[in-house]
Amino acid sequence: MRQINYILPRDNNVEKGTLPAGAYKVTVTGLSGNEFVAIDGWDGSAWAVLYAAINASEGGIIGGTTITVPASGRIRCSLSGTGNTNACKVRISK
């Protein structure tokens, strides 16, 4: 199983390794009603949005959100909104 984990906001816009290109499940926990997670992938020349806004209603559902990792395998996540310090966890797995 391939997977990368993030703790936000500590890991905001941090690349934590690469993943082989393809479809992945995203599971997010710890979001309040005012926060959302964005996931970006490197398309070879710039960061492109893979998923714009995972919110609290989509959080905690395994496989409820999917992304397609680009050929570069580079991804990053960010937390926006009023957040609890290092309380949001993101897992991207196949």
N, C-alpha and C positions, 0 to 999 in steps of 0.2 A: 504494500500500500504506500502510495506517495502522499505526503502531507506537509503543509507548512502552517505554523501557528503564530498568531499575533496577539499581543496584549495592547489594547489601545486606551488612552492616547500615547502611551510610552513608545510604541513602535510606529507612530504616524510616519508614513512615507519612507519607511525603512525597507530595503530589499533584504530578505532573509533566505537567500539561496534561490535556485531556479527549479522549475518543474518541467517535465516533458510537455510539449504542446498537446492540447486536447481538452475535453470536457471534464470539469471538476465540480464537486458539491461544495457549497459554502454553508457553514453553520456559525451563527453569531449568537452569543448569549451576553446578558448583562446590559442591554440597552434600556433606557427609559423612553418615555413618550416623546422627548424632545431631541433625540439623537439619531444619527444615521451613519452608516458605514459606506464608504465608496471604495471600489477596487479598480485599480488601473493596471494596464499591461503595457510593456514596451513593444511597440510595433516595428522597431528597427531604426526609427528616426525621432520619435516622440512618444510621450505617455498618452495612451488612449484609454478611454473609459470602458471597462469591462462590465461594471454594474454601478449605476449612479447612486442609488440610495437604498440600502437595506435598512428597514426601520424596525421598531420594536414588535410590530405585529407579524413580521416575517422572521424574527429572531427565534432561536431555539428549535427550529424545525430542521431536522437532519435531511439534507437533500432538497429542502424547500426552495433554495436558491442555487442556480448553477451559473458557471462562467465558462468561457472558452479561453484557455491560456494560449497566447500567441506563440509563434515559432521560437522566439527568443527565450521563452520560459521565464522572463523577468516579470514579477508582479510586486505591487505594493498596496497597502490599505491605509485609509485615513478615517478618523472619527470627527464628525462635525456636530455642533449643537452643544447644549449644556451637559457636560459629561461628568461622570464619577471618575476620579483619578484611578487609572489602571484597572477599571472594573469590567471593561468590554473585552470579550475573548472571541477571536475569529479563527476558525479552522477551515483550511482549504484542502480537500482530500479527494482521492480517486479510489 
